[in-house]
Structure formats: structure tokens, C-alpha cells
Amino acid sequence: MCGQITKVDDFKHTVTVKIHDPFGWSLFFENVPKGLIEFPLDSVEHCGLFIGSEVVYKRKVCTILSGQKLDDGFYAYYVQ
């Protein structure tokens, strides 16, 4: 599971986060939010994914081989 920022509202100082759960892990965690959730801008931070994690990219399951934090705070990954 991971969250993706889909919208930044500079007026309200909030971000909208889409929760992705491609492998159905939320079945094991009742309190994990689902769908689109709005958070205060100062309560979220960029985080990285673990090397070796499985992710879905273009509808295929891939493995993260390496990652790098970019100057803008986002992360770029090499997957196979």
C-alpha cells in the first residue's frame, strides 16, 4: 500500500492523497483509509519505497531495483 498525492490546494493548505492497494493488503488492516483522502499540507512528507518491493507499473508486477531522491523531494525508481 502507498499513497500518491493527486492534488495540492494552496488556498486550503491541503493535499489529496490516493491510497493504492494493488495487492489487497488493506484486508488485514481495518483502520487504513481507502480511496481519496484530504490531509493538511504540513502533515505529509515524501517517503521512499524499499528496494526489492513489488510494485505495479503499467499493469505488470515489477520489482524495485534502485531508487534515488530527486532535488524536488520526489523519488525516481528503476524497476524490472
C-alpha positions in Angstrom: 0.0 0.0 0.0 1.2 3.5 -0.7 -0.3 7.0 -1.1 0.0 9.2 -4.1 -0.5 13.0 -3.9 -3.1 13.8 -6.6 -3.9 17.4 -5.8 -2.4 20.3 -3.8 -4.8 23.0 -2.7 -2.7 26.0 -1.9 -5.7 28.0 -0.7 -6.8 25.5 1.9 -3.2 24.3 2.5 -4.2 20.6 2.0 -3.3 17.7 -0.3 -5.5 15.0 -1.6 -3.9 11.6 -1.4 -5.0 8.5 -3.4 -4.4 5.3 -1.5 -3.1 2.5 -3.8 -3.5 -1.1 -2.6 -2.7 -3.3 -5.7 -2.1 -6.4 -3.7 -5.2 -6.2 -1.3 -3.2 -5.7 1.9 -5.9 -3.4 3.4 -7.9 -6.5 4.2 -5.6 -7.1 7.1 -5.7 -3.5 8.5 -9.2 -2.2 9.3 -8.2 1.3 10.1 -6.2 2.1 7.0 -8.0 4.7 4.9 -9.2 3.9 1.4 -9.7 5.9 -1.8 -9.1 9.6 -1.8 -8.3 11.4 1.5 -7.5 15.0 2.2 -4.7 15.9 4.7 -3.3 19.2 5.9 -0.3 20.1 3.8 2.1 20.2 6.8 1.1 16.7 7.9 2.5 14.8 4.9 6.0 14.1 3.8 7.6 12.3 0.8 8.8 8.9 1.6 10.6 6.2 -0.4 9.8 2.7 -1.2 12.1 -0.2 -0.3 14.5 -1.8 -2.7 13.1 -5.3 -3.5 9.5 -4.2 -3.1 7.0 -5.4 -5.6 5.0 -2.6 -7.4 2.5 -2.5 -10.2 3.7 -0.5 -13.2 1.6 -0.4 -16.4 -0.5 -3.3 -15.1 2.6 -5.5 -14.6 4.1 -6.6 -11.2 7.7 -5.3 -11.1 10.4 -5.2 -8.5 12.2 -2.0 -7.4 15.9 -2.5 -8.1 17.1 1.0 -7.1 15.8 4.4 -6.2 17.0 8.0 -5.8 15.6 11.1 -4.1 15.4 14.0 -6.5 16.1 17.6 -5.8 12.4 18.4 -5.7 11.8 15.9 -2.9 10.2 13.2 -5.1 11.7 9.8 -5.8 12.7 8.1 -9.0 12.9 4.3 -9.3 14.4 1.7 -11.6 12.0 -1.3 -11.8 12.2 -4.6 -13.6 
